Amino acid sequence: MSQPALIVRNVALSLIAVVLTACSSIDGEEEKGPAPLLDFVQERTFNKVWSTSVGDGQGGIFNRLNPAVDGDLIYVASAEGVIEAIALKQGKSVWSTDLAQLLVGGVGVGDKAIFVGTADGEVVALNKDNGEVRWSVELGGEVLAAPQTKNGVVYVQTFDGQMLAINIENGERLWSFRNNLPVLTLRGTSTPMIFRDAIIAGFANGRVISFELDTGAVRWNTRVTVAKGDSEIQRIVDIDAPLLENNGLIYAVSYQGKIAAIDPSSGRRLWAKDASSYAGMSAGFGNIYVVADDGSVTAFEKNGQGARWAQTVLERRKLTGSATLNSYVIVGDVEGYLHALSQVDGRIVARTKVDSDGIQVDLQVVDDMLLVYSNSGRLVAYKLEEKSSGWF
């Protein structure tokens, strides 16, 4: 069973005791490698629009330094501290800066600034126009997810279970909330979501909580899944995948738990189905697409009736979160391949290799382009187009 690193928490001291590896190695079983790639009928082609490189990418550990798109620019951070603004259409660097700090979270985008999280538990704000540092503030816990902003406030979720609101001008703390966390969790944090007049976040105890933007008051607290099992490993139910909003509903998925549809006004769980994931979801064709920790991709019907299809040929390939482009669902894998699946039935229709160092950051779609940020720092834009009928 493939997964990112696990973290044991010392509850009394509220920090780390040791870093563990995958469940299979903990259980004493030899972990199997990625499933071999099978032949398929190629119906579409990934055509590269442009490619560039940003620092050392994810830095060789399980970081998820997701790029952020704002207007005509992409803001990208690397683990070693390099941050660049890149033109969306041409892939050319507009500015670059080096913080010379280990970065583990980002990038969040506000009206005038962008935000990244450091391994020392700081949030750093940089000027959007030139990359100059505006301020930094220490929060006490790693910021593994991209901060979110609205109305002059930055909302940050930390690895130790805090949700904080910070003044966007100077980093002053406005309010904070701390959630009780399990002893053992995955290394990751779900990216909080601003929806209407609330900030909604998923936590490592399998709960989704909605807060008032201005005060931090809890509006509702909903359990997506219940921890089960005799061991702490079996009871891990982190919500690490970003929440998904689609047609006014919020979707959350947990590790070793469930996918649930939630009413954002009341927190009522409308339906839930068994699932296990720590990667981002996407939507299309009346489905919610979930990439499971075992490498399967499942199309759950939005109405909660069940699964329309499941594709299992990519097992153990440690897939990224999915993105939908045109009529297709796209995922990346640990060996650096992109795979395009039909939204109709899940069949594979296209494949290309981006980077032999692999891909672990969720894919993004902007207009008709797919953005891929590989582990080694390659940022590539693709279009998925009809396969040429010419001779090869």
Secondary structure, 3 states (H helix, E strand, C coil): CCCCCEEEEECCCCEEEEEECCHHHHCCCCCCCCCCCCCCCCCEEEEEEEEEECCCCCCCCCCCCCCEEECCEEEEECCCCEEEEEECCCCCEEEEEECCCCEEEEEEECCCEEEEEECCCEEEEEECCCCCEEEEEECCCCCCCCCEEECCEEEEECCCCEEEEEECCCCCEEEEEECCCCCEEECCCCCCEEECCEEEEECCCCEEEEEECCCCCEEEEEECCCCCCCCCCCCCCCCCCCCEEECCEEEEECCCEEEEEECCCCCCEEEEEEECCCCCCEEECCEEEEECCCCCEEEEECCCCCEEEEECCCCCCCCCCCEEECCEEEEECCCCEEEEEECCCCCEEEEEECCCCCCCCCCEEECCEEEEECCCCEEEEEEEEECCCCCC
